[in-house]
Amino acid sequence: MPEALIDWHYPRTELAEQVLDRFNIGAATSLILFAPPHMGKTEFLLSDLLPMAASQRGYATVYVNFCDQKNDPYDSLLFGLREACLQVGHTDESKDVCSSLYGDVAISHVGATHNAQKLEAIQEEFEFLVSDDRRVLLALE
């Protein structure tokens, strides 16, 4: 008999709505979540706030986890931006920006000498995300 998977997520829909409402009316432009480890901050971002912002409020959502590439924060930021651009349909240009920098090599294998090019690519990705007055929700971890 197969074991049933348990969904441990406790939805915090009301909190996500409150945060997005404050952003929408201009009462807040940023939010910082502080809590001890393993209290659900990332779970809230990934399962509640970012999905609601994208699907119900029309935001382009960017999630960047700087622990993914501890040796190169540029790579973490560029990866998060590339994922966001792909979500909103920027496949060709986003792919071109990344492929011109990295070719067929994974992002994490590019040396630090490419930092200026990475910053330029990061700027291009941000410019695309805001180019049609789309609201962007940037989550940095």
Backbone hydrogen bonds, N-H to C=O, Kabsch-Sander energy under -0.5 kcal/mol:
donor,donor_aa,acceptor,acceptor_aa,energy
7,D,5,L,-0.5
8,W,6,I,-0.9
16,A,12,R,-2.2
17,E,13,T,-2.6
18,Q,14,E,-2.4
19,V,15,L,-2.4
20,L,16,A,-2.5
21,D,17,E,-2.6
22,R,18,Q,-2.0
23,F,19,V,-1.9
24,N,20,L,-2.7
25,I,21,D,-2.1
26,G,22,R,-0.6
26,G,23,F,-0.7
27,A,22,R,-1.6
28,A,22,R,-1.4
34,F,32,I,-0.6
39,M,36,P,-0.6
44,F,40,G,-2.4
45,L,41,K,-2.2
46,L,42,T,-3.0
47,S,43,E,-2.5
48,D,44,F,-1.8
49,L,44,F,-2.5
50,L,45,L,-2.6
52,M,48,D,-1.9
53,A,49,L,-2.6
54,A,50,L,-2.2
55,S,51,P,-2.9
56,Q,52,M,-2.2
57,R,52,M,-1.1
58,G,54,A,-0.6
59,Y,53,A,-2.7
60,A,135,R,-2.8
61,T,59,Y,-0.6
62,V,137,L,-2.9
64,V,62,V,-0.5
64,V,139,A,-3.0
66,F,64,V,-0.7
68,D,65,N,-1.8
70,K,67,C,-0.7
72,D,69,Q,-1.4
75,D,72,D,-0.8
76,S,72,D,-1.3
77,L,73,P,-2.4
78,L,74,Y,-3.0
79,F,75,D,-2.7
80,G,76,S,-2.3
81,L,77,L,-2.4
82,R,78,L,-2.6
83,E,79,F,-2.3
84,A,80,G,-2.0
85,C,81,L,-2.7
86,L,82,R,-2.2
87,Q,83,E,-1.7
88,V,84,A,-1.4
89,G,86,L,-1.1
90,H,85,C,-2.9
94,S,90,H,-1.9
95,K,91,T,-2.2
96,D,92,D,-2.5
97,V,93,E,-2.7
98,C,94,S,-2.2
99,S,95,K,-3.1
100,S,96,D,-2.4
101,L,97,V,-1.2
102,Y,98,C,-2.9
103,G,99,S,-2.4
105,V,102,Y,-2.3
109,H,106,A,-1.8
110,V,107,I,-1.6
114,H,111,G,-1.5
115,N,112,A,-1.5
118,K,114,H,-2.7
119,L,115,N,-2.7
120,E,116,A,-2.0
121,A,117,Q,-2.4
122,I,118,K,-2.8
123,Q,119,L,-2.4
124,E,120,E,-2.3
125,E,121,A,-2.4
126,F,122,I,-2.5
127,E,123,Q,-2.8
128,F,124,E,-2.1
129,L,125,E,-2.3
130,V,126,F,-1.8
131,S,127,E,-0.6
131,S,128,F,-1.1
133,D,130,V,-1.7
137,L,60,A,-2.6
138,L,136,V,-0.7
139,A,62,V,-3.6
139,A,137,L,-0.6
140,L,138,L,-0.6
141,E,64,V,-2.7
